[in-house]
Amino acid sequence: MMKQRYIDLMEKALSAYTDEHILRYFNDVKTNGLTEHGFPRLTANIGILIAHGKRRDLLPLFMEMMEVCCDMFLRPYVQAGNEFSVREIVCCIKELEDAEAVEAKDILRWKQKISQIVPEACYNVVVKRETDRMTNWAIFGAVSEYARFYFGLGENHDFINRQLSCQLQWLDENGMYRDNLQTLVHQPIMYDYASRGLFAMLLHFGYRGKYYEQLDSCLKRSGLLTLKMQSPNGEIPFGGRSNQFLHNEPWMMLLFEYEARRYVKEGNIELAKTFKAAIARALDATEAWLNKQPIRHIKNSFPTETSYGCEEYAYFDKYMITTASNLYAAYLLCDDSIPTIIAPDHEPAVLQTSYHFHKLFLKSGGYALEFDTNADPRYDASGLGRVHREGAPSTICLSCPCPADPVYTLNVKQPFAFSLCAAIRKKDEWCFGADEGTKYEVWDSGIDKDRASTTILCQFAEGRMIKEHYTVNENGVHITLEGDGEIGYTLPALCFDGATSPEITAEEHSLTVSYEGWICRYTTNGRICDLNRIAANRNGHYRVFVASAQSALHVTIEIFRSVREGSC
């Protein structure tokens, strides 16, 4: 059953922390106090697993950790992110109480402490007026307060409504949440998913206050879009900060659990099953990463201590346990009475987001493409930033672009913007469509019974224009470029994931990458050249090749198992 699978994967995520690691983390908190929400999150997830009969060996240490967390909530204002932690500790107490996993006197003592919380003193982000410009921390605070109410440990509906009052202004026309308050563009995908996930959790707990209808409408409007944005191998889109971490997909699972429940109530069992199938794909993706040893909190194989691919705040202690935390949030909404089916994601689909997120998605035949038409150079690059094939390693072609000005840690010299994109000659150098200043316009897009396609105009800073046409079906990705003079198209070849160097074979008209039992093969009517440059993203290093021809260029991308089914 799916609920049990959530718990099992939570245990697997926790296994990334040795007993010595947990004790060292605890000693640091006892010495320096609670400075962030990673430690309460770790504590809550240990307690939840104990309630489910797992990790009983940690019970004595957990009891000490729990006392520290509950005491810290009552101390004067500190930058500890209690908005995140209160809800998780409250849920932990409820799980332990229901399972009778600890003595009643301990439960009572913790409840008494939680009941004394004063929201304005406990939380960092407190909304005073509807016009306040607050981040999604306000939603975390609202959910924590509603969890206290739901479990009988507090009642402050005015605070909850105030926290929500300023959040609806950040929803775009699709119901997606704009988290970056400094600019209308360059919105991070993960924070949209997290914020909408909090809305779903709030409504699941029973919120029916003044903003209920607006929140539920937002979730319904965006739910089907989110389904289309999921790649066939179960992953959320790339885009912005905190992306490519193992905790990403569970937010999507939570949203899909909410929508599955919705459509069962509406009598649309088939659509509910579709959401359940999408959840199964996301669980498979998360489990595949958790099965890699040693377990890492980000989708690469670089040693954890290098922080490769991580922002400064995205360190292991906080973000590894966040995977378990988000799995538990999805567990809360999971209804095992809804049939869970295993179904491929092969139907043709085209989706373009609002300009705030500037993404275009094409899916068909088990392939998925994600374009960024106005990338944030700190995290991504414009162009085709993702080609996924169902079942294949997500990074074998490209799973996210390579930024020119990365705010996360890389270990290559002189990073540059890179994606699958058009290229033009400028003197003796190639200029990429991924470079800042290149403008993209989606000219046309649509679906047929077995394919999805789009035509995109790529205008370089100097004024030259290349027309790019993409078609995707079960046979792969077919790209045609038209432009004046010599034109090119960049090709990534994964060369290092932090531990493994895939086999790369380059010929005049073809380029192949062999990785984890799969092959990514590029073929072209043009000539393929190795540019002797290394691009880097959160997943690893890529050798950069370019296919070129005069005026018209054709490129095909195929991803398939290295040993064909049925072969010897």
C-alpha positions as CSV (number, residue, x, y, z in Angstrom):
1,M,0.0,0.0,0.0
2,M,1.2,3.5,-0.8
3,K,1.0,4.9,2.8
4,Q,3.4,2.2,4.0
5,R,5.7,3.0,1.1
6,Y,5.9,6.6,2.3
7,I,6.9,5.4,5.7
8,D,9.5,3.0,4.3
9,L,11.1,5.7,2.2
10,M,11.1,8.1,5.2
11,E,13.1,5.4,7.1
12,K,15.5,5.1,4.1
13,A,16.0,8.9,4.1
14,L,16.8,8.9,7.9
15,S,19.3,6.1,7.3
16,A,21.6,8.6,5.7
17,Y,22.3,9.9,9.2
18,T,24.4,7.7,11.4
19,D,23.9,7.6,15.1
20,E,27.1,9.5,15.5
21,H,25.9,12.1,13.1
22,I,22.6,12.6,14.9
23,L,24.4,12.9,18.3
24,R,26.9,15.4,16.8
25,Y,24.0,17.5,15.4
26,F,22.3,17.3,18.8
27,N,25.4,18.4,20.7
28,D,25.7,21.4,18.3
29,V,22.1,22.5,19.1
30,K,22.7,22.1,22.8
31,T,25.8,24.3,22.5
32,N,24.6,27.0,20.1
33,G,20.8,26.8,20.4
34,L,18.2,26.2,17.7
35,T,19.2,28.3,14.7
36,E,17.3,26.6,11.9
37,H,14.5,24.1,11.3
38,G,16.6,21.1,10.3
39,F,17.0,19.8,13.8
40,P,13.3,19.9,14.8
41,R,12.5,18.3,11.4
42,L,15.0,15.5,12.2
43,T,13.5,15.1,15.7
44,A,9.9,14.9,14.4
45,N,10.7,12.3,11.7
46,I,12.6,10.1,14.2
47,G,9.5,10.3,16.4
48,I,7.1,9.5,13.5
49,L,9.2,6.5,12.6
50,I,9.2,5.3,16.2
51,A,5.4,5.5,16.2
52,H,5.4,3.3,13.2
53,G,7.5,0.6,14.9
54,K,10.8,1.7,13.3
55,R,14.1,3.0,14.7
56,R,13.2,2.2,18.3
57,D,16.9,2.2,19.0
58,L,16.8,6.0,18.8
59,L,14.0,6.3,21.4
60,P,16.2,7.4,24.4
61,L,18.0,10.0,22.3
62,F,14.7,11.1,20.7
63,M,13.2,11.8,24.1
64,E,16.0,14.3,24.9
65,M,15.8,15.9,21.4
66,M,12.0,16.4,21.8
67,E,12.4,18.2,25.1
68,V,14.9,20.6,23.6
69,C,12.6,21.4,20.6
70,C,9.5,22.0,22.7
71,D,11.5,24.2,25.1
72,M,13.0,26.2,22.2
73,F,9.5,27.1,20.8
74,L,8.8,29.1,24.0
75,R,12.0,31.1,24.1
76,P,12.2,34.7,23.0
77,Y,12.3,35.4,19.3
78,V,15.1,33.6,17.4
79,Q,15.8,33.0,13.8
80,A,15.0,29.3,14.0
81,G,12.3,28.9,11.4
82,N,9.6,27.8,13.8
83,E,7.0,28.2,11.1
84,F,8.3,25.0,9.7
85,S,8.9,23.1,12.9
86,V,5.7,23.5,15.0
87,R,3.5,21.6,12.6
88,E,6.0,18.8,12.3
89,I,6.5,18.4,16.1
90,V,2.7,18.6,16.6
91,C,2.2,15.8,14.0
92,C,4.9,13.8,15.7
93,I,3.2,14.1,19.1
94,K,-0.1,12.9,17.5
95,E,1.5,9.9,15.9
96,L,3.3,8.9,19.1
97,E,0.1,9.3,21.1
98,D,-2.0,7.2,18.7
99,A,0.6,4.5,18.7
100,E,1.1,4.6,22.5
101,A,4.8,4.6,21.7
102,V,5.8,6.7,24.7
103,E,4.3,7.3,28.1
104,A,1.2,9.4,28.5
105,K,2.9,11.8,30.9
106,D,5.5,12.6,28.2
107,I,2.8,13.3,25.7
108,L,1.0,15.5,28.2
109,R,4.1,17.5,29.0
110,W,4.9,18.2,25.3
111,K,1.3,19.2,24.6
112,Q,1.3,21.6,27.5
113,K,4.4,23.3,26.1
114,I,3.0,23.5,22.6
115,S,-0.2,25.0,23.9
116,Q,1.8,27.9,25.4
117,I,3.0,29.1,22.0
118,V,2.3,32.7,21.2
119,P,2.4,32.9,17.4
120,E,3.7,36.5,17.3
121,A,6.6,35.6,19.5
122,C,7.3,32.2,18.1
123,Y,7.4,32.9,14.4
124,N,9.7,35.0,12.3
125,V,7.3,36.1,9.7
126,V,4.1,37.7,11.1
127,V,1.6,39.4,8.8
128,K,0.1,42.6,10.3
129,R,-1.7,44.0,7.2
130,E,-3.2,42.4,4.1
131,T,-0.9,44.6,2.0
132,D,2.3,43.2,3.6
133,R,4.7,41.7,1.2
134,M,5.6,38.4,2.9
135,T,7.3,35.3,1.6
136,N,5.8,31.8,1.8
137,W,7.0,31.6,5.4
138,A,3.7,33.2,6.2
139,I,1.9,30.1,4.9
140,F,4.2,27.8,6.9
141,G,3.2,29.7,10.0
142,A,-0.5,29.5,9.1
143,V,-0.3,25.7,8.7
144,S,1.6,25.3,11.9
145,E,-1.1,27.3,13.8
146,Y,-3.9,25.3,12.1
147,A,-2.2,22.1,13.1
148,R,-2.1,23.3,16.7
149,F,-5.8,24.0,16.4
150,Y,-6.6,20.7,14.6
151,F,-4.9,18.7,17.3
152,G,-6.5,20.7,20.1
153,L,-3.4,22.6,21.2
154,G,-4.3,26.2,20.3
155,E,-6.9,28.4,18.6
156,N,-5.9,31.6,16.8
157,H,-8.0,31.8,13.6
158,D,-7.4,35.5,13.3
159,F,-3.6,34.9,13.0
160,I,-4.2,32.2,10.4
161,N,-6.3,34.4,8.2
162,R,-3.9,37.3,8.5
163,Q,-1.1,35.0,7.4
164,L,-3.1,33.9,4.4
165,S,-4.4,37.4,3.5
166,C,-1.3,38.6,1.7
167,Q,-0.5,35.4,0.0
168,L,-3.2,35.2,-2.7
169,Q,-1.7,38.2,-4.5
170,W,1.3,36.0,-5.4
171,L,-0.8,33.6,-7.5
172,D,-0.5,33.9,-11.3
173,E,-3.4,33.2,-13.7
174,N,-2.7,29.4,-13.6
175,G,-2.8,29.3,-9.8
176,M,1.0,29.0,-9.5
177,Y,2.7,30.7,-6.6
178,R,5.3,33.5,-7.3
179,D,7.7,33.3,-4.4
180,N,10.4,35.8,-5.6
181,L,9.0,39.1,-4.4
182,Q,11.8,41.2,-5.9
183,T,10.9,40.6,-9.5
184,L,7.9,39.5,-11.6
185,V,10.0,37.0,-13.5
186,H,12.5,34.2,-12.6
187,Q,10.1,32.4,-10.2
188,P,11.4,29.2,-8.7
189,I,9.4,26.0,-9.5
190,M,10.1,24.3,-6.2
191,Y,8.7,27.1,-4.1
192,D,5.5,27.2,-6.2
193,Y,5.1,23.5,-5.5
194,A,5.8,23.9,-1.8
195,S,3.5,26.8,-1.3
196,R,0.6,25.1,-3.1
197,G,1.4,22.0,-1.1
198,L,1.0,24.0,2.1
199,F,-2.4,25.2,0.8
200,A,-3.4,21.6,0.2
201,M,-2.3,20.5,3.7
202,L,-4.2,23.4,5.3
203,L,-7.4,22.4,3.5
204,H,-6.8,18.8,4.3
205,F,-6.6,19.6,8.0
206,G,-10.0,21.2,7.7
207,Y,-9.5,24.9,7.1
208,R,-12.8,26.4,5.9
209,G,-12.1,30.0,6.7
210,K,-12.6,33.1,4.6
211,Y,-10.0,32.1,2.0
212,Y,-11.0,28.5,1.5
213,E,-12.7,28.8,-1.9
214,Q,-9.9,30.8,-3.3
215,L,-7.3,28.3,-2.2
216,D,-9.2,25.3,-3.4
217,S,-9.9,27.0,-6.7
218,C,-6.1,27.7,-7.0
219,L,-5.3,24.1,-6.4
220,K,-7.8,22.7,-8.8
221,R,-6.7,25.2,-11.5
222,S,-3.1,24.3,-11.1
223,G,-3.4,20.6,-10.4
224,L,-3.9,19.5,-14.0
225,L,-1.1,21.7,-15.2
226,T,1.2,20.2,-12.6
227,L,0.3,16.8,-13.9
228,K,1.4,17.8,-17.4
229,M,4.7,19.3,-16.1
230,Q,5.8,16.0,-14.5
231,S,8.4,14.3,-16.5
232,P,7.7,10.6,-17.5
233,N,10.3,9.4,-15.0
234,G,8.4,11.2,-12.2
235,E,10.4,14.4,-11.6
236,I,9.3,18.0,-11.0
237,P,10.5,20.6,-13.6
238,F,13.8,22.3,-13.3
239,G,13.8,26.0,-12.5
240,G,15.3,28.3,-9.9
241,R,16.6,27.7,-6.4
242,S,16.4,24.5,-4.3
243,N,16.0,22.4,-7.4
244,Q,17.3,18.9,-8.1
245,F,17.1,17.9,-4.4
246,L,15.5,14.6,-3.3
247,H,12.9,16.6,-1.3
248,N,11.4,18.1,-4.4
249,E,9.2,15.3,-5.7
250,P,7.4,14.7,-2.4
251,W,5.8,18.2,-2.6
252,M,4.4,17.1,-6.0
253,M,3.1,13.8,-4.4
254,L,1.3,15.8,-1.8
255,L,-0.4,17.9,-4.5
256,F,-1.4,14.8,-6.4
257,E,-2.8,13.1,-3.3
258,Y,-5.0,16.1,-2.7
259,E,-6.2,16.1,-6.3
260,A,-6.8,12.3,-6.2
261,R,-9.1,12.8,-3.2
262,R,-10.9,15.7,-5.0
263,Y,-11.7,13.7,-8.1
264,V,-12.9,10.7,-6.1
265,K,-15.4,13.0,-4.4
266,E,-16.5,14.4,-7.7
267,G,-16.9,10.8,-9.1
268,N,-14.1,11.0,-11.6
269,I,-12.3,7.8,-10.6
270,E,-10.3,7.6,-13.8
271,L,-8.7,11.0,-13.2
272,A,-8.1,10.1,-9.6
273,K,-6.3,7.0,-10.9
274,T,-4.2,9.2,-13.2
275,F,-3.0,11.3,-10.3
276,K,-2.2,8.1,-8.4
277,A,-0.2,6.8,-11.3
278,A,1.8,10.1,-11.3
279,I,2.4,9.6,-7.6
280,A,3.8,6.1,-8.2
281,R,6.2,7.5,-10.8
282,A,7.4,10.2,-8.4
283,L,7.9,7.6,-5.6
284,D,9.9,5.4,-8.0
285,A,12.1,8.4,-8.8
286,T,12.7,9.2,-5.2
287,E,13.4,5.6,-4.2
288,A,15.9,5.2,-7.1
289,W,17.9,8.1,-5.7
290,L,17.6,6.9,-2.1
291,N,18.9,3.5,-3.2
292,K,22.2,5.0,-4.3
293,Q,25.0,4.5,-1.8
294,P,26.0,6.5,0.0
295,I,22.7,8.4,0.1
296,R,23.0,12.1,-0.9
297,H,20.4,14.8,-0.6
298,I,20.9,16.1,-4.1
299,K,20.8,14.4,-7.5
300,N,24.5,13.8,-8.1
301,S,27.2,11.5,-6.8
302,F,29.7,14.1,-5.6
303,P,30.9,13.6,-2.0
304,T,28.4,15.3,0.4
305,E,31.2,17.4,2.0
306,T,31.9,19.2,-1.3
307,S,28.3,20.7,-1.3
308,Y,28.4,20.3,-5.1
309,G,25.2,21.7,-6.6
310,C,24.0,23.2,-3.3
311,E,23.2,26.7,-2.3
312,E,24.7,27.9,0.9
313,Y,21.5,27.2,2.8
314,A,21.0,23.8,1.2
315,Y,23.3,21.7,3.3
316,F,22.9,18.0,4.1
317,D,21.8,18.2,7.7
318,K,18.7,20.3,6.8
319,Y,17.8,19.1,3.3
320,M,18.4,15.3,3.7
321,I,15.8,15.0,6.4
322,T,13.5,17.4,4.4
323,T,13.0,14.4,2.1
324,A,11.5,12.4,4.9
325,S,9.5,15.4,6.1
326,N,7.9,16.0,2.7
327,L,7.2,12.3,2.3
328,Y,5.3,12.4,5.6
329,A,3.3,15.4,4.4
330,A,2.2,13.4,1.4
331,Y,1.5,10.4,3.6
332,L,-1.0,12.5,5.6
333,L,-3.1,13.2,2.5
334,C,-2.8,9.7,1.1
335,D,-6.0,7.6,0.7
336,D,-5.1,4.0,0.1
337,S,-8.7,3.2,-0.8
338,I,-8.1,5.0,-4.2
339,P,-6.7,2.4,-6.6
340,T,-3.0,3.0,-7.3
341,I,-2.2,2.0,-10.8
342,I,1.1,1.7,-12.7
343,A,0.7,3.5,-16.0
344,P,3.1,5.1,-18.4
345,D,3.0,8.8,-19.3
346,H,2.9,8.6,-23.1
347,E,0.0,10.9,-24.1
348,P,1.0,14.0,-26.1
349,A,0.8,17.2,-24.2
350,V,1.9,20.8,-24.6
351,L,1.9,23.4,-21.8
352,Q,3.2,26.9,-21.6
353,T,3.4,28.6,-18.2
354,S,2.8,32.3,-17.5
355,Y,5.7,34.6,-18.2
356,H,6.6,34.6,-14.5
357,F,7.9,31.0,-14.9
358,H,8.7,31.2,-18.6
359,K,8.6,27.5,-19.3
360,L,7.3,25.4,-22.2
361,F,6.7,21.6,-21.9
362,L,6.3,19.0,-24.6
363,K,5.6,15.4,-23.9
364,S,4.8,12.4,-26.1
365,G,5.7,8.7,-26.3
366,G,7.6,8.6,-23.0
367,Y,9.8,11.6,-23.8
368,A,9.5,15.0,-22.2
369,L,11.1,18.4,-23.1
370,E,11.3,21.5,-20.9
371,F,12.3,24.8,-22.4
372,D,13.2,28.0,-20.5
373,T,12.6,31.1,-22.6
374,N,13.9,33.7,-20.2
375,A,16.2,31.9,-17.7
376,D,17.6,33.3,-14.5
377,P,21.3,33.2,-15.2
378,R,22.1,32.4,-11.5
379,Y,20.3,29.1,-11.7
380,D,19.5,28.1,-15.3
381,A,20.0,29.0,-19.0
382,S,17.6,29.7,-21.8
383,G,16.9,27.1,-24.4
384,L,16.0,23.4,-24.2
385,G,17.1,22.6,-20.6
386,R,15.7,19.1,-20.2
387,V,15.2,15.9,-22.3
388,H,13.9,13.0,-20.3
389,R,13.0,9.5,-21.4
390,E,10.8,7.2,-19.3
391,G,12.9,4.8,-17.3
392,A,16.3,6.3,-18.4
393,P,18.7,8.1,-16.0
394,S,17.3,11.7,-15.9
395,T,20.8,13.2,-16.4
396,I,21.9,11.1,-19.4
397,C,21.0,13.9,-21.9
398,L,20.2,17.0,-19.8
399,S,18.0,17.4,-16.7
400,C,18.6,21.1,-16.1
401,P,20.6,23.8,-17.8
402,C,24.0,25.1,-16.8
403,P,24.1,28.6,-15.4
404,A,26.5,31.4,-16.3
405,D,26.5,33.0,-12.8
406,P,25.8,30.1,-10.4
407,V,24.8,30.9,-6.8
408,Y,25.3,27.2,-6.0
409,T,28.6,25.4,-5.6
410,L,30.4,24.1,-8.7
411,N,34.0,22.9,-9.1
412,V,34.7,24.1,-12.7
413,K,36.6,27.2,-13.7
414,Q,34.7,29.9,-15.6
415,P,31.1,28.5,-15.7
416,F,29.1,29.5,-18.8
417,A,25.5,29.3,-19.8
418,F,24.7,26.1,-21.6
419,S,21.6,24.2,-22.8
420,L,20.5,22.4,-25.9
421,C,20.2,25.4,-28.1
422,A,20.9,27.0,-31.5
423,A,24.4,28.5,-32.1
424,I,25.9,30.9,-34.6
425,R,29.4,31.7,-35.7
426,K,30.9,35.0,-34.6
427,K,34.4,35.3,-36.0
428,D,36.1,32.0,-34.9
429,E,33.8,31.3,-31.9
430,W,30.4,29.9,-31.5
431,C,27.8,32.0,-29.7
432,F,25.1,30.0,-27.9
433,G,21.4,30.6,-27.7
434,A,21.8,30.0,-24.0
435,D,23.8,33.2,-23.6
436,E,22.1,36.1,-21.7
437,G,20.6,38.6,-24.1
438,T,19.2,35.9,-26.5
439,K,15.5,36.3,-26.9
440,Y,13.0,33.4,-27.4
441,E,9.5,33.5,-28.8
442,V,7.3,30.5,-28.9
443,W,5.8,30.9,-32.4
444,D,3.5,27.9,-32.5
445,S,2.9,24.6,-30.6
446,G,0.4,21.8,-30.6
447,I,-0.3,18.0,-30.4
448,D,-1.3,15.3,-32.8
449,K,-2.4,11.8,-31.9
450,D,1.1,10.6,-31.4
451,R,3.3,13.6,-31.1
452,A,3.8,17.1,-29.7
453,S,5.6,19.9,-31.5
454,T,6.6,23.5,-31.3
455,T,8.3,26.2,-33.3
456,I,10.5,28.7,-31.5
457,L,12.2,31.8,-32.8
458,C,15.7,32.4,-31.3
459,Q,17.0,35.9,-31.8
460,F,20.7,36.5,-30.9
461,A,21.8,39.7,-29.3
462,E,23.4,40.8,-32.6
463,G,20.1,40.4,-34.4
464,R,20.5,37.1,-36.2
465,M,17.5,34.8,-36.1
466,I,17.2,31.1,-36.1
467,K,13.9,29.2,-36.4
468,E,13.9,26.0,-34.3
469,H,11.2,23.3,-34.8
470,Y,10.9,20.5,-32.4
471,T,8.8,17.3,-32.7
472,V,8.8,14.6,-30.0
473,N,7.2,11.2,-30.2
474,E,8.1,7.6,-29.2
475,N,11.0,7.6,-31.6
476,G,12.7,10.5,-30.0
477,V,13.2,14.2,-30.4
478,H,13.5,15.6,-33.9
479,I,14.9,19.1,-34.3
480,T,15.1,21.3,-37.5
481,L,16.9,24.6,-37.5
482,E,16.8,27.2,-40.3
483,G,18.9,30.3,-40.5
484,D,21.4,32.2,-42.7
485,G,24.9,31.1,-43.1
486,E,26.5,28.5,-40.8
487,I,24.3,27.5,-38.0
488,G,24.8,25.1,-35.1
489,Y,23.1,23.2,-32.3
490,T,24.8,22.4,-29.0
491,L,24.9,18.9,-27.7
492,P,25.7,17.9,-24.1
493,A,27.6,14.7,-23.3
494,L,27.6,13.8,-19.6
495,C,31.2,13.1,-18.7
496,F,31.2,13.0,-14.9
497,D,28.4,12.7,-12.3
498,G,30.6,13.0,-9.2
499,A,31.6,9.3,-9.2
500,T,31.3,7.9,-12.7
501,S,32.6,8.9,-16.1
502,P,30.2,7.7,-18.9
503,E,31.6,6.4,-22.1
504,I,31.4,9.0,-24.9
505,T,31.8,8.2,-28.6
506,A,32.0,11.0,-31.1
507,E,31.9,10.6,-34.9
508,E,31.3,13.0,-37.8
509,H,27.5,12.6,-37.8
510,S,26.7,11.0,-34.4
511,L,27.5,11.3,-30.7
512,T,26.7,8.7,-28.1
513,V,26.7,8.7,-24.3
514,S,26.6,5.3,-22.5
515,Y,25.5,5.5,-18.9
516,E,23.9,3.2,-16.4
517,G,22.7,0.7,-19.0
518,W,21.3,3.4,-21.3
519,I,22.4,5.2,-24.4
520,C,21.7,8.8,-25.5
521,R,22.4,9.1,-29.2
522,Y,22.5,12.3,-31.2
523,T,22.5,12.1,-35.0
524,T,22.7,14.9,-37.5
525,N,23.0,15.8,-41.2
526,G,25.6,18.3,-40.1
527,R,29.1,17.8,-38.8
528,I,29.7,17.3,-35.1
529,C,32.6,19.0,-33.4
530,D,34.0,18.8,-29.9
531,L,34.4,22.3,-28.5
532,N,36.8,21.1,-25.7
533,R,34.7,22.9,-23.1
534,I,33.1,21.6,-19.9
535,A,29.7,22.9,-18.8
536,A,28.4,22.2,-15.3
537,N,25.1,22.0,-13.5
538,R,23.8,20.6,-10.3
539,N,24.0,17.0,-11.7
540,G,27.5,17.0,-13.0
541,H,29.9,17.9,-15.8
542,Y,29.1,17.8,-19.6
543,R,31.4,17.9,-22.5
544,V,30.1,20.4,-25.1
545,F,29.8,19.5,-28.7
546,V,28.1,21.4,-31.6
547,A,26.5,20.0,-34.7
548,S,26.7,22.5,-37.6
549,A,25.6,22.9,-41.2
550,Q,24.8,25.7,-43.7
551,S,21.3,27.2,-43.6
552,A,19.4,24.1,-42.5
553,L,20.4,21.6,-39.7
554,H,18.6,18.4,-38.5
555,V,19.3,16.8,-35.2
556,T,17.7,13.7,-33.7
557,I,18.0,12.7,-30.0
558,E,17.2,9.1,-29.0
559,I,17.5,7.5,-25.6
560,F,17.3,3.8,-25.3
561,R,18.6,0.8,-23.3
562,S,22.1,-0.2,-24.3
563,V,21.0,-3.8,-24.6
564,R,17.8,-4.0,-26.7
565,E,15.0,-6.1,-25.2
566,G,15.1,-9.6,-26.6
567,S,18.7,-9.4,-27.8
568,C,21.4,-11.8,-26.7
